[in-house]
Amino acid sequence: MRASLLQIAVDDAELPQDRRERVAALVRAQAGADLVVLPELWPLGAFSARLWAEGAEQLDGPTADAMAAAAKDAGVWLHAGSIVERDPDGPMYNTSLVFSPSGDLVSVYRKIHRFGFDQGEAATMTAGQELAVVPTPFGRLGLATCYDLRFPELFRALLDAGAELLAVPAGWPARRLAHWRLFAQARAVEEQCVVLACNTAGTHAGVPQAGHSMVVDPWGEVLAEAGTEETALTVDLDPSVVSRTREEFPVLKDRMLR
Ligand SMILES: O=C(O)CCC(=O)C(=O)O
C-alpha cells in the first residue's frame, strides 16, 4: 500500500478557508495513494483556542464537505485529521474524520485525552468516549489523536479491538519532539502495529510545531520521517508486515493481564 502523510503548515497568517482550499488541492494531488493522512485541528490550529468556538463545525460542515469531495476526486482513503466539532446539543469535540474513496464519512473519532491541564482543549472541549477502528482494504485502522499517544492503555484497547495500523494526527510542539519520536516508535513496537503519525508544521498561536511526521513498522523501524517543513511524506509498505511480525515474534500471546 502507498500511504501519504500531509504534514501541513498551520501559520497564523493563513485564513482557515484558504487553508481548507489549499489542503483539498494537496489531497487531490495524492491520487494513486491508498491512504492519505492529515494532522490534528489543521483548519483552525491545535493551539489557536481563541478561534475554536467561532470556527467550530458540524459533521456536515465546510471541512467535511471539502474533504469528502477531495477523497472522492483522488480515489483515496482519507484520514482528514481532526476538526473542532460543535455538536448540535452544545459541546465541542476534537473530532477526527475518515472518508472512503467514494467520499463517504465512514468513521468519526472524538479525542479521548484532552491536552492543556485545565486550559485550552482540556477546558473547552468534551472528551470522547468511544474507540474507533476502521476496516479498510489494507487492514484495520485504529484511530488516536496527538496527546492520546501518552496513554498506552488506549492503544492496547485499540489492539484488542483489532487494530493493525494506527493513524495518529497531531499538533505536537517542537519543544517535545523527543517524546513524539519515542512514543510513535513505542506504540508501534508494543502493539505490533504500523504507526502513521502525521504532525503539523509551521507556527501558530506562538507555538512552533515539531513536524517529523513518521511511519513506523511493528519492529520499530522508521520507514519514513519528515523534517520540520510542510511536506508530503509518502511511503510504500506491505501491510502483511503486521501479521508476519506477530507470528515471528509472538510477544502478544504472552500477555498475563487483561
Ligand atoms: O503531549 C504533548 O506533548 C502534546 C499534546 C498536544 O499538543 C495535543 O494533544 O494537542
The ligand as a Tripos MOL2 file, in Angstrom:
@<TRIPOS>MOLECULE
LIG
   10     9     1     0     0
SMALL
NO_CHARGES

@<TRIPOS>ATOM
      1 O1          1.5360   15.7110   24.7260 O.co2     1 LIG1
      2 C1          2.1270   16.6410   24.1750 C.2       1 LIG1
      3 O2          3.2810   16.9390   24.4460 O.co2     1 LIG1
      4 C2          1.4450   17.4460   23.1160 C.3       1 LIG1
      5 C3         -0.0290   17.1900   23.0620 C.3       1 LIG1
      6 C4         -0.7580   18.1780   22.2230 C.2       1 LIG1
      7 O3         -0.2090   19.1650   21.8300 O.2       1 LIG1
      8 C5         -2.1490   17.9360   21.8420 C.2       1 LIG1
      9 O4         -2.7140   16.8930   22.1770 O.co2     1 LIG1
     10 O5         -2.7190   18.8110   21.1550 O.co2     1 LIG1
@<TRIPOS>BOND
     1     1     2 2
     2     2     3 1
     3     2     4 1
     4     4     5 1
     5     5     6 1
     6     6     7 2
     7     6     8 1
     8     8     9 2
     9     8    10 1
@<TRIPOS>SUBSTRUCTURE
     1 LIG1         1 GROUP 0 **** ****
